[in-house]
């Protein structure tokens, strides 16, 4: 048993050079827990609120001094003297201090950073790594990573409606081979795209290659060409994050795709066709975050891949419960900062797992070194995760984390998802 003696926040920057909150929690045993709140580029309307200063003179309005002050002046006095191991009580105190459903007053970025810091400090007091603290038993495997190698979005003269085109080396013999496959395939994909466009490929907002075509099938073909050229045919499958809320028009209730506007039914039919021609482990955020009828139909009609929700569920137990009651999804993307505390994220995870749903931890586009989602991924013994592109430092850090865990835990292997794939 150890009490919190100090809570201190500061402003730093994330991998996209956007200001973020970092919090230190120190215990009477001398343990230091540090947490920071990454933010996404594709942010759903049901996520906890990111409090920024909106001062155009500093970081174009993106600074977070108000959130930092809320930690130092409001959260810190309330947490000092509390047992650091009481994560639920710590998070409840902050939730009640804020008093809003989306953590609008203190800022989800302030609360979440403090929540992580307390979690890490408790693990430090226990003399354990955070993933061991979460697992409660020796780690036997690490999840299969997946890699966002082509970034969709809006570019000059081209709009690729789907956000992330993902390679998953699900049949690699080890985590070491999985990482090597990802690195080689991603590096090979550059020349493959150049050969297709006859010009150097650009780098997207999530550090993958900029989509060279509006047609998803063209991109999948280029990815397969790179996989084949590297000699990994049969070891890789695909995944897709559509992020369809970004391309949804609420007035016409249509989605933009490849130069056309499609209804929900038409988009479901198109994606179903993709899954029949290509092997997908999962497809994420196929429809708008409020398209409940569409998700129910998609899950019923598309049987050759896992239907995964992100913006649709927002790591919210209530939204997961509704999706579960309508049999609309096979799993959800676990992003703790969406809901805003570790306790709420773990509650959503346990609720989903008890009902047979998968949880797929994921970092955010504005990522950080030492992201807590990696400790959650290993400690919760999930099957596979989203890692992003094998290019930038904070994404490489996640891969090194998995390889380090495998090395430090004798007999640790990479997960086997053969029972989960549907193709």
SULRA-V462210 format. One record per pair of residues at least 6 apart in sequence whose C-alpha atoms are under 7 Angstrom apart, sorted by the first residue. I is the first residue (numbers start at 1). J is the second residue. Records with the same first field share a line. If there is no record, write none. Layout:
BEGIN
I->J, J
END
This chain:
BEGIN
1->83
2->27, 28, 29, 83, 84
3->27, 28, 81, 82, 83, 84
4->25, 26, 27, 28, 79, 80, 81, 82, 83, 84
5->26, 27, 28, 80, 81
6->25, 26, 27, 80
7->24, 25, 26, 72, 76
8->23, 24, 25, 72
9->21, 22, 23, 24, 68, 71, 72
10->21, 22, 23, 68
11->19, 20, 21, 22, 64, 65, 68
12->19, 20, 21, 22
13->19, 20
14->20, 38, 366, 367, 368
15->366, 367, 368
16->366
18->62
19->62, 63, 64
20->36, 37, 38, 64
21->36, 37, 64, 68, 109, 110, 113
22->35, 36, 37, 113
23->34, 35, 36, 113, 114, 117
24->32, 33, 34, 35, 117
25->32, 33, 34, 117, 118, 121
26->32, 33, 121
27->121
29->125
31->121, 124, 125
32->121
33->117, 118, 120, 121
34->116, 117, 120
35->113, 114, 116, 117
36->113
37->109, 112, 113, 337
38->364, 366, 367, 368
39->364, 365, 366
40->364, 365, 366
41->365
44->311
46->314
47->102, 314, 338, 339
48->102, 103, 108, 338, 339, 340
49->102, 103, 104, 107, 108
50->107, 108, 109
51->64, 67, 107, 108, 109
52->62, 63, 64, 66
53->61, 62, 63, 64, 65, 66
54->61, 62
55->61
67->106, 107, 110
68->110
70->106
71->110
75->94
79->90
84->118, 121, 122
85->122
87->119, 343
88->343
91->115, 341, 343
94->111
98->105, 106
108->340
111->340, 341
112->337, 340, 341
115->341, 342
116->342
120->130
123->129, 130, 133
130->375
131->375, 376, 378, 379
132->138, 379
134->379, 380
135->379, 380
139->409, 412
140->411, 412, 413
141->412, 413, 414, 415
142->378, 402, 406, 413, 414, 415
143->378, 382, 383, 384, 385, 414, 415
144->170, 383, 384, 385, 414, 415
145->168, 384, 385, 386, 387
146->166, 167, 168, 385, 386, 387
147->166, 167, 168, 182, 386, 387, 388, 389
148->164, 165, 166, 167, 208, 388, 389
149->165, 166, 167, 186, 208, 209, 389
150->164, 165, 208, 209, 210, 211
151->163, 164, 165, 204, 206, 208, 209, 210, 211
152->160, 161, 162, 163, 164, 210, 211
153->159, 160, 161, 162, 163
154->160
158->214
159->214
160->211, 213, 214
161->247, 256, 257
162->241, 242, 243, 244
163->241, 242, 243
164->240, 241, 242
165->239, 240, 241
166->238, 239, 240
167->236, 237, 238, 239
168->236, 237, 238
169->178, 181, 235, 236, 237
170->235, 236, 237
171->235, 236
172->178, 235
174->413, 414
175->403, 414
176->403
179->399
183->390
184->230
185->226, 227, 230
188->226
189->223, 226
190->201
192->222, 226
193->201, 222
194->200, 201
197->212
201->209, 210
202->209, 210
203->209, 210
204->210
206->365
207->389, 391, 392
208->389
213->219
214->258
215->258
227->233
237->279, 280, 281
238->279, 280, 281
239->280, 281, 282, 283
240->282, 283, 284
241->283, 284, 285
242->284, 285, 286
243->285, 286
244->285, 286, 287, 288
245->287, 288, 289
247->255, 256
248->254, 255, 256, 288
249->255
253->263
254->261, 262, 263, 264
255->261, 262, 263
256->262
264->294
268->298
272->302
275->304, 305
279->423
280->305
281->305, 306, 421
282->305, 306, 307, 308
283->305, 306, 307, 308
284->307, 308, 309, 310
285->308, 309, 310, 311, 312
287->294, 295
289->311, 312
290->312
295->328
296->326, 327, 328
299->307, 328, 329
304->422, 423
305->421, 422, 423
306->330
307->329, 330, 331
308->329, 330, 331, 332, 333
309->329, 331, 332, 333
310->332, 333
313->319, 320, 332
314->338, 339
315->334, 335, 336, 338, 339, 345, 348
316->339, 348
317->348, 351
320->352
323->329
330->357, 358
331->357, 358, 359
332->358, 359, 360
333->359, 360, 361, 362
334->359, 360, 361, 362
335->361, 362, 363
336->342, 345
339->345
349->359
359->382
360->382, 384, 385
361->373, 377, 385, 386
362->373, 385, 386, 387
363->373, 387
367->394
368->394
369->394, 397
374->398
383->415, 417
387->395, 398
388->395
389->395
390->396
406->412, 413
END
